[in-house]
Amino acid sequence: MSTEIRVPTLPESVTDATVLSWHKQPGDPVRRDENLLDLETDKVVLEVPSPVDGVLTEQRAKEGDLVEADDILAIIEPGKAAAPTPKRTTVNTPPAEPAPAASGNDPVLTPAVRRLVKELKLDPTQITGTGKDGRILKSDVMAYLDKQTSDKDPDAETVASMVGDAPLPSAPSRAEQRVPMSRLRARIAERLVEAQHTAAILTTFNEVNLQAVSDLRARYRERFEQEHGVRLGFMSFFVKATVDALKKYPLLNASVDGTDIIYHGYYDIGIAVGSPRGLVVPILRNADRLSFAEIEKTIRQFGQKAKDGSLSYEELSGGTFTISNGGVYGSMLSTPILNPPQSGILGMHNIIQRPVAENGEVVIRPMMYLALSYDHRIVDGKDAVQFLVTIKQNLEDPSRLLLDI
């Protein structure tokens, strides 16, 4: 009896998905739990595994098609995959060399990279992967393209040496390529424009002296890592400092719904993370209940999952406030955009050794600029400034976080 492969139940608020890529074609044998295809929503890529052993006999949806929950994607005839392959009898014909095992030679691709490789019509076996276990990352694809371009387009001096006094060839053609936005990129664009159109966004700035945090990290870094198996970074301090400030200024943890203000009695902090598919914001649930080690471990897991494209919809849904760390990319100062319907987002920036005045003397300290963008419809400037000052005070004297003062 044939088995219908249907679109699984989609996450709440997701109405449809796009068929991103098929991993099996009609006639291919499949094994139970083997991934048949990837479906892309505006937040995550979903894998659709086979529920049975058999042979894929029919595809009902093509790559690029929009599908909804319970739509039929494919038909599988069970049991055929287990059937032995008939032996051929040949006379005086040398046996063919066995093909290399796919599992040992096929490069490991994330769904996002697989789509990019397909759109650009690249051979993934020619690309060197620098990710875990040789996984090919988006940066590896870009590096491969850059190398191909430099190999094919020698500079003018090299061309001149090749042709002598002959006139130089015309400049390389200015090629263009049209590539459709991914669902995630389109959703990011939509939400950013929505934030600009619906919220009254204002940004206030301050700076923080991170000497005390730096000293604390240096003093306990080795013991912390031995005890918890994770590095003690800056982000856990910022999360703790932010949660404390949100408790004092709850409007920054609230959201607007029409003419109502919704006050959230919990602290789900979004952590903006770059991924090959674009910016994603996984959520630290109940951040007020997490220890420093739990925060660091969860953020590290988020980073790895973002790179692999394996963040779940649940990990990306919700959030009452967001922290964005542009400093990891070298940003000195920026104005972050709200993540609707949240009313606040904290922007962290590069840590720079700068001269500052302390007790009438000029000293060198690790300084960072902070930016708080907020929805001026419900948050007054005074509250926003004091909120940011509270974060600054918590970081410049981290003992306040332990004493709850």
N, C-alpha and C positions, 0 to 999 in steps of 0.2 A: 504494500500500500504506500503510495507516495506521501511525502511530508511537505506541507506548505511552510515556507520560511516567511514570517511576517515581521513588520516593523514592531519592535518592542514598545512597551508603554513608555512614552516620553516624559521627561521631568515636568513638574508643574509649571505652568505658564509657557511651555514650549508647544507650539501647535503643529509644527512640521519639521522635517529634516531634509537634508540634501544627500543623495547618494554620492559619497566622496570617491570611493574606489572599490572595485571588485578585486578580491584575491583569488577567486576561483571562476573558471569559465565553464560553459556547458560542456559536459563530457569529462570534466575533471573529477577524480575520486576525492572524497572528503572524509575526514574522521570526526567523530563526536567531539564537540567542544573546539574544533578548529575554526578560526575566524574566516568567515565567508566574505564579508565586506565591511567597510567603515561608513557610518552615517555621521554627517556633520550638522550640529545645531549651532545656534548663535553663541554657545558657551563652551561646549565640549564635543569631542569626537567619540561616538559610541561604536563599539565593536559588536557585530552580530554573529554569534557562533552557531555552528551546526548542532542540532539536538541529536543527530543520529549518524551512524556510518552509512555511506552510500555514494551515489554519483549525482552531481549537480546536472540536472537534465534541462533546466529552463531558467532564464533570468527574466523577471517581469518588470524590472526597472533598470534603466541605463544610468551610467555615471552622469551626474548633473541634474537628475530628475528630483523634483520635490515629492516627498512621500509623507503620509500621515500615519499615526499609530494604527496598527492592525492591517495596514496595506500589505498585500502579498508581494514579496520581493523575489522569491525563487521557489523552485520545486526540486526536491531531492527524492530519488528512488533508493530506499534503504537496501542495505545488504550487498549491493553490487560491488562495493569497494573491496569486499573481502574475497571476491572471486579470483582464482588464480589466473594469471595471464597465460594464454595458450602458447606452447612452445613451437618455434619454427624449426623445421628441419632443413638444413642446407647442405649442399655437397661441395666439398673442396673450397669452402668459403671461410677465410679466417674470421674468428669472432671479433666483433667490434669492441673497441676499448670502452670500458664502463664509464658512464658519465659521472662527474664528480657529485658527491652528495650535496644536495641543496642546503641542508642545514649547516654544513660546514663552510660553504663558500658564499652563500647569498648574504649581502650586506644587511645589517639591521637598520630599518628605517622607521621613524615615527610616522604616524598618518600625515602630519603636516608636511614633512620632508618628502614623503612618498608622492603627495600631490604636486609639490614643487618640481620634483624630478620628472614627473609625468608631463606637466605643463611645458617644461623647458626641453622635453625630449632628450634627456640625458641618460647615460649608461651609469647606473649607480656603482657598478663594479670598478669604474675608473676613478671613483671619489674615495679619498682616504678619510675614514671616520675618526674623530678625536674624542667622541663621547665614551661613556662607560661600555666596556665589552665591544669596542669598535663601532659603536652606534654612530651613524651619520647625522650630524647636526646641520641646521640651516646655515650656520657660519662656514661649515665645511663645503657646502654647495657654493656659497658665495666665493670662497677662496678658490675653488676649482674653476669657476667662471672667470675670475680675475686672471688666473694663470693662463687659461685658454686664450683670453683676449690679448695678454701680453705676448704669448707665443705667436699669435697670428698677426699682430700689428707691431713690427719692429719700428724703432724710432727713426727719425729722418736721417740721423748720422749713419746708422747701420745701413739704411737703404742706399744712401749716397755711396758708401764704400762698395756696395754690391754692383751698382750700375755705372760707376765712374763719373764721366762728365755728362752722361745722358740725363735728360730732364727727369725730375722726380715724378713718380706716379701721383695721380690725384689723391686727395685726402681720403681716408677710410670713410665708407658710407656711414651715415648717421642713422643706424638702424633703430627701430622702435618695436616694442612688443606690447600688445594689449593683453593683460591678464585680469580676469575677473577677481574682485575682492573675495576673500574667504568669508564665510558666514560670521566668523568672529570679528574680522576687521570691519565688516559692514556694521555689525552691532556696536562695536566701539565707536565708530563714526556717528552712528545714530544717537547714542547716549551722550556723547560729548556735545553735539549740537543741541540736544534736548536740554542739557544742563544750562547751556548758554542762553537758551530761549525762555526757560521757565523760572530759573532762580536768579535772584539779585546777588551775583557773586562779587564779593569784596575780599581783598587779601591784606592781612597785616603781617608784619615781619618783626623778628627779634634775633638776637644772637645768643649763643650759649657757650660757656666755658666748660669744656669736657675734661678738664684736668683731673677732677675728683673721680669721675667714672674711669678715666684711663688708669689712674693709680690703683683703683679697686680691681680692675681687670688684671693689671700686671701682678698684683699681690696674690690673687687667687686663681689665675688662669690655669696653671698646671694642675692644681688640686681639683678645681672644678671639672676639668676635662677627664681626669682620672676617675672621679666620683660618678660623673653623669654620662661620660662617653660622647660629649659634644662640646664645641668651643663656646666660651662665654663672649658673645658679641655685644655690639652696641644696641641692637634692635630690641633685646629684652628689656633694657633700661628704658628705651623710648616707649615701649608698650606699657610698662608699669607706670611711667610718669604720665602717659596720656590717660590711662584708665582713672588714675587719681584725679586728674583735672576734669574728666568727664563727670565724675561723681559730684564735684563742686559746681560745675556749670552744665546741668543736664540738657539745656537746649542744644548744645553741640552734639548730643547723643540722640536727638529727636529728629523727626522727619515731618514734612508737610504732606497732608492728604486733603486736597481741595482747600476748604477753609478751616480744616482742623489741624491741630498739632498733635502728633503721636509721640508720647514720651516712652522710651524703651527702658524697662527695668532690668536690662541685661547689657552686657558689653561684648558685642561681637565685632572684633576689629579686623577690617580688611587690610591685607598686606599686598601692595602692588608688586607684581613680579613680572619681569620680562620673560617671554617664551618665544620659540620659533614661530608661533602662530600670531604673536602680538602680545599686548599687555593683558594680563589676567590678574584678578584680585581674589585669591582664596581667603577664607575667613577663619580667624582664630576665635572659635566659639568660647563664650564665657571666659574671656581673657582675664577677668578679675580673679578667677579661681586658679589660674595657672601659675606654677612656679617659674623662676627664671629658666631652669633647665627644660621644663616642658615647652616653654615658648620657643627656646632655641631649637629644640628637636623638631617641633612642628614646622617652624619656618624652613628648616633645612629640608624636611620632607616635601614641603610645598615647592621649593626651588627645584628639586630633582624631578618631581612629578610634572612641573611646568615644562622642563626641558624634554621630558619623555612624552608629553602630551597625554598624560594619564590622570589628570585632575578630574574628579567626578563633579557632576552638576551640583550635588549637595555641598561640596567643598567651595563652590563658587557662588552660592546663593545667599542672599541676605546681606547682613553687615549693617552696623549702626554708625560706624566712623571708619575712615581709611587713613593709613599711613603710607606715604610714597617716598622711597629713598632714591632720589636722583643722584645722590652723592656717589653711589657705587659706579656711576658712569662719568664722574668728574664734574657734575653740575655745581656751579658756585651759588646760583640763586635762580629761582623760578617761581611761577605762580600756578600751583596745581589747580586743576578743574574738579569741581564736585562730582561725586559718583552718585547720581540720583537714586533714591530720594533722600540721601543723607544730607545733613546740613553743615558738615565740616570735613575737611581733609587736611592733614598735616604733611608738609613737605620737608624732608630732611635733605641736607646738602653736603658738599665736600668738607672734610675736616682739614683745616689749614692752620699751620703754626703761624700765629700773628702776634705782633706786639700789642699788649693791652696794659692799662694802668691798674695797679693793685696797691692799695695803701700808699699812694703817692709815688710809686715807682713803676717804671716801664719793665714789663716782663714778657716772655714769650709763652704763649699758651695755645693748646689745640682748640681752635674756635670753629663753630659751625653756625651758619645762618639758618634760621627756621622760618617757614612760611605757613600761615594758616589761612586757607580760603574758607569762607563761610557764607551761608545763605542769609543775606541781610534782611530778608523778609521776616525772620523770626529771631535772629541773633543780632543784638545791638553791638556796636563797635566796642563799647566799654567791656562787655562780657567777653568778646573775642580777644581783646588785648589782655585781659586778666587771665583768661584761659591759657594763653601762650606764656604769660609770665609764670603761671603755676608750673607748667612743664619745664621752663627754664630753671626755676628754683629747685624742683625735684632732681634735675640732672646735675646741678651745681652742688647740691648737698644730698646725695643719694640716701643718706641715713633717714631722711624724711619719709622715704618710701617704706622703710622697715618699721618706723615708729607711728606711721599713719597720722602725720601732722602737717 
